[in-house]
Amino acid sequence: MKATIYHNPRCSKSRATLALLTEAGADVSIVEYLKTPPTREELAALLTRANLTPRDALRTGEAEAKPLKSADDATILDAMAQHPILIERPIVETAKGVVIARPPERVHEVL
């Protein structure tokens, strides 16, 4: 099975998810999203497939998230596209769907 992981190698949850994908025998494409961020449109499509709102996928602990506390989804999505550190990780996409793998075991939902 093919899988794409939007990955941050400095994140323990992201590394654990990548290990689970590898152990499951998935053909994994790794996107280091801080270096190669998804476009606004790509991010919107991922969130739609995951049945999530931009707020659901927002890393609220980041400094850049504070001004977004009362923002609408379009504004949050714009901010995530401009500042990919705001995107919760890891996101895993397969033919079966998209999940934010927190905890990492959630990846099994799309395998």
C-alpha positions in Angstrom: 0.0 0.0 0.0 1.2 3.5 -0.8 1.3 6.1 1.9 2.4 9.7 2.2 3.5 11.0 5.5 3.8 14.8 6.2 6.7 14.4 8.5 8.9 16.3 10.9 12.0 14.3 11.7 12.4 16.2 14.9 9.0 15.0 16.2 8.9 11.8 18.2 5.2 11.1 17.2 6.1 11.6 13.5 9.1 9.3 13.8 7.0 6.6 15.6 4.3 6.9 12.9 6.9 6.5 10.1 8.2 3.4 11.9 4.7 1.9 12.1 4.2 2.6 8.3 7.5 0.9 7.6 6.7 -2.1 9.8 3.4 -2.5 8.0 5.2 -2.7 4.7 3.8 0.5 3.3 5.5 2.1 0.3 6.1 5.4 2.0 6.6 8.8 0.4 8.0 11.2 3.0 7.2 14.9 2.7 9.2 17.0 5.2 6.4 19.6 5.3 8.5 22.3 7.0 10.9 22.2 4.0 8.3 21.5 1.4 4.9 22.7 2.7 1.7 21.7 1.1 -0.1 24.5 -0.8 -3.3 25.9 0.7 -5.3 23.8 -1.8 -3.4 20.6 -1.0 -3.9 21.2 2.7 -7.6 21.9 2.3 -8.0 18.7 0.3 -6.2 16.7 3.0 -8.3 18.1 5.7 -11.5 17.5 3.8 -10.5 13.8 3.3 -9.7 13.6 7.0 -13.1 15.2 7.8 -11.3 17.8 9.9 -11.5 21.6 10.0 -8.4 23.8 9.9 -8.9 24.5 13.6 -8.8 20.7 14.3 -5.4 20.5 12.6 -3.9 23.7 14.2 -0.9 23.4 16.5 -2.3 25.8 19.1 0.9 25.8 21.2 2.9 27.6 18.5 3.4 31.4 18.9 2.0 32.0 15.4 -1.3 30.4 16.5 -2.1 32.9 19.2 -3.6 35.5 16.9 -5.8 32.8 15.3 -7.7 32.1 18.5 -11.0 33.6 17.1 -10.1 33.4 13.4 -12.4 31.7 10.8 -11.3 28.5 9.0 -10.2 30.3 5.9 -7.9 32.6 7.9 -6.5 29.6 9.8 -5.9 27.7 6.5 -4.1 30.8 5.0 -1.9 31.0 8.1 -1.1 27.3 8.0 -0.1 27.6 4.3 2.2 30.5 5.2 3.5 29.1 8.4 3.6 25.2 8.1 4.8 24.9 11.7 1.1 25.5 12.5 0.1 22.2 10.9 -0.4 19.4 13.4 1.7 16.4 12.6 2.1 13.8 11.3 -0.5 13.6 8.6 -0.8 10.3 6.8 -2.6 9.9 3.5 -3.4 6.5 1.8 -6.1 5.4 -0.6 -8.2 4.5 2.5 -8.1 8.0 3.9 -6.2 10.7 5.8 -5.5 10.9 9.6 -3.5 13.0 11.9 -1.6 10.2 13.6 -1.8 11.3 17.2 -1.3 8.9 18.8 0.8 7.2 16.2 -1.3 4.1 16.3 -4.1 6.0 14.5 -2.2 5.3 11.3 -3.7 1.8 11.4 -7.1 3.4 10.5 -5.8 4.1 7.0 -3.8 1.0 6.4 
